[in-house]
């Protein structure tokens, strides 16, 4: 398994760092390759083998609109596999409105930890509890179910996330997969990644994520 992971790592041509060279204050930490893996470290690998995408939507001020999140994955599973999403929006234009609606297909692929969603709202709670505006979404895949579904060119609908539009007509906000921008209580370094774990921990960072847009238009 370690040999397979290293083969994938070097094929992606990431600049060489050793674990000792990492800046542990960076979020996300810098990419790694070069030395043999050390147990207990997460090794970051930029890749175009998967992408996260979000739809766009529009509505009038006060409307609640939904946007669907999608995963395209060509990554095989070396063992256990999970995905961690962090998405940002402009709080002057929109706010999270309730819980997401997960797709039936996603629910059929979940492992024992399932799926967890946390809104992040700047200033909520005590000072420093929340930083940024958006949400965190954690997905634990069942390895057998994931292996039966991926790699595939067929997109997996993850969930529909709902936003209430607050801005004025003509306002808009990008819905971005943002790295190192959101903090929620003890979770201080959040970035978009597919996390695999067998003998070694690997974090795959997509270089081809596609953002969406929320736009406020005139009402009826």
C-alpha positions in Angstrom: 0.0 0.0 0.0 2.8 2.4 0.8 4.4 1.8 -2.5 1.2 2.4 -4.4 0.7 5.7 -2.5 4.2 6.8 -3.4 3.8 6.0 -7.0 0.7 8.2 -7.1 2.5 10.9 -5.3 5.5 11.1 -7.6 3.3 10.9 -10.7 1.7 14.2 -9.7 5.0 16.0 -9.7 4.7 17.9 -6.3 7.7 19.9 -5.1 9.8 18.0 -2.6 9.5 18.6 1.2 10.1 16.3 4.1 7.8 16.1 7.1 10.3 18.0 9.2 10.3 20.9 6.7 6.5 21.5 7.1 5.4 24.9 8.4 2.9 23.5 10.9 1.3 27.0 11.3 0.3 27.0 7.6 -3.3 26.2 6.7 -3.4 24.1 4.7 0.1 22.8 5.3 2.4 22.8 2.2 2.5 19.9 -0.2 4.8 17.0 0.4 6.9 14.5 -1.5 10.5 13.2 -1.3 11.1 11.2 1.9 9.5 7.9 2.8 6.1 8.5 4.6 6.2 8.8 8.4 3.2 7.3 10.3 1.0 9.9 11.9 1.5 12.6 9.4 -1.0 13.8 6.8 0.7 14.2 3.4 -0.8 16.7 1.1 -1.0 16.0 -2.6 -2.4 18.5 -5.2 -4.3 16.6 -7.8 -6.7 16.9 -10.7 -8.1 13.4 -10.1 -11.2 14.8 -8.4 -13.1 18.0 -8.2 -15.8 19.6 -6.0 -18.4 21.7 -7.7 -21.3 23.8 -6.7 -24.3 25.0 -8.7 -25.4 28.7 -9.0 -28.7 30.1 -8.0 -30.6 33.4 -8.0 -33.7 34.9 -6.3 -35.2 38.0 -4.8 -34.2 39.4 -1.4 -35.6 37.2 1.3 -35.9 34.1 -0.9 -34.4 30.8 0.2 -32.6 29.1 -2.7 -30.8 25.8 -2.9 -27.5 24.9 -4.6 -26.3 21.3 -5.2 -22.8 20.2 -4.3 -21.2 17.6 -6.6 -18.2 15.3 -6.3 -16.4 14.0 -9.4 -13.8 11.5 -8.4 -11.2 9.5 -10.3 -9.4 8.6 -7.0 -9.3 4.9 -6.0 -9.6 4.1 -2.3 -6.5 2.6 -0.6 -8.5 1.7 2.5 -10.7 4.2 4.5 -11.6 7.3 2.7 -13.4 10.6 3.7 -14.0 14.0 2.2 -13.9 17.3 4.1 -15.4 20.4 2.5 -15.1 24.1 3.5 -17.2 26.6 1.5 -17.4 30.4 1.9 -19.9 33.1 0.9 -20.3 36.9 1.4 -22.5 37.4 4.5 -23.8 40.7 3.2 -25.5 38.8 0.3 -26.6 35.5 1.8 -26.8 33.4 4.9 -27.1 29.6 5.6 -30.8 28.6 5.9 -31.2 25.4 7.9 -29.8 22.0 7.2 -28.8 20.6 3.8 -30.8 17.9 2.0 -28.4 15.0 1.3 -28.8 12.9 -1.8 -30.0 9.3 -1.5 -27.0 8.2 -3.4 -24.6 9.8 -0.9 -26.5 8.3 2.0 -26.1 4.9 0.5 -22.3 5.3 0.4 -21.7 6.4 4.0 -19.5 4.8 6.6 -20.0 4.6 10.3 -19.3 8.3 11.0 -21.8 9.3 8.4 -22.1 13.0 7.3 -21.8 16.1 9.5 -22.6 19.7 8.6 -21.6 22.8 10.5 -22.6 26.4 9.5 -19.9 29.0 10.3 -21.0 32.6 11.0 -18.5 35.3 11.9 -19.1 36.6 15.4 -21.4 33.8 16.6 -20.8 32.7 20.1 -17.9 34.0 22.1 -15.2 36.1 20.4 -13.1 33.8 18.2 -15.5 30.9 18.3 -16.4 31.4 14.6 -14.2 33.0 11.9 -15.5 33.5 8.3 -18.9 32.8 6.8 -19.8 29.5 5.2 -20.0 25.9 6.2 -18.0 22.8 7.0 -19.1 19.4 5.7 -17.5 16.1 6.6 -18.3 12.8 4.8 -17.1 9.4 5.9 -17.4 6.9 3.0 -17.9 3.2 3.4 -14.7 1.9 1.7 -16.5 -1.0 -0.1 -19.3 1.2 -1.3 -16.9 3.9 -2.4 -14.8 1.4 -4.3 -17.9 0.1 -6.1 -18.8 3.6 -7.2 -15.4 5.2 -7.9 -13.3 5.9 -9.9 -16.1 7.2 -12.2 -16.8 10.0 -14.7 -20.4 10.1 -13.3 -20.8 12.9 -10.8 -22.1 12.2 -7.3 -24.7 14.7 -6.0 -23.7 15.3 -2.4 -26.3 17.6 -1.0 -28.4 20.7 -1.6 -27.4 23.5 0.6 -29.9 26.3 1.3 -29.2 30.0 1.5 -31.4 33.0 2.4 -30.7 36.0 0.1 -30.1 39.2 2.0 -28.6 41.6 -0.5 -30.1 44.1 -2.8 -31.0 43.4 -6.5 -27.8 43.3 -8.4 -25.7 42.0 -5.5 -24.0 38.6 -5.9 -21.5 36.4 -4.0 -19.2 33.6 -5.2 -19.7 30.3 -3.5 -16.1 29.1 -3.2 -14.4 26.1 -1.8 -12.1 28.1 0.5 -9.0 26.8 2.3 -7.8 28.1 5.6 -10.6 30.7 5.8 -13.1 29.2 8.2 -12.8 28.4 11.9 -15.3 26.9 14.2 -14.5 26.4 17.9 -11.6 23.9 18.1 -11.5 23.4 14.4 -8.9 26.0 13.4 -7.5 24.7 10.1 -10.2 23.6 7.6 -9.5 23.0 3.9 -11.1 21.0 1.1 -9.6 17.5 0.8 -10.2 13.9 0.2 -8.5 12.0 3.1 -7.4 8.4 2.7 -5.9 6.3 5.5 -4.4 2.9 5.4 -0.7 2.5 6.4 -0.1 6.3 5.7 -2.4 9.3 5.8 -2.9 11.2 2.5 -4.8 14.4 1.9 -5.6 15.0 -1.8 -6.2 18.7 -2.6 -8.1 19.3 -5.8 -6.6 21.8 -8.2 -9.8 21.9 -10.3 -12.7 22.8 -7.9 -15.4 24.8 -9.5 -17.2 27.6 -7.6 -20.8 28.8 -8.0 -22.6 32.1 -7.6 -25.6 33.4 -5.7 -27.3 36.4 -7.2 -30.0 38.7 -6.0 -32.5 39.8 -8.6 -35.7 42.0 -8.6 -38.7 40.4 -7.0 -42.0 39.8 -8.8 
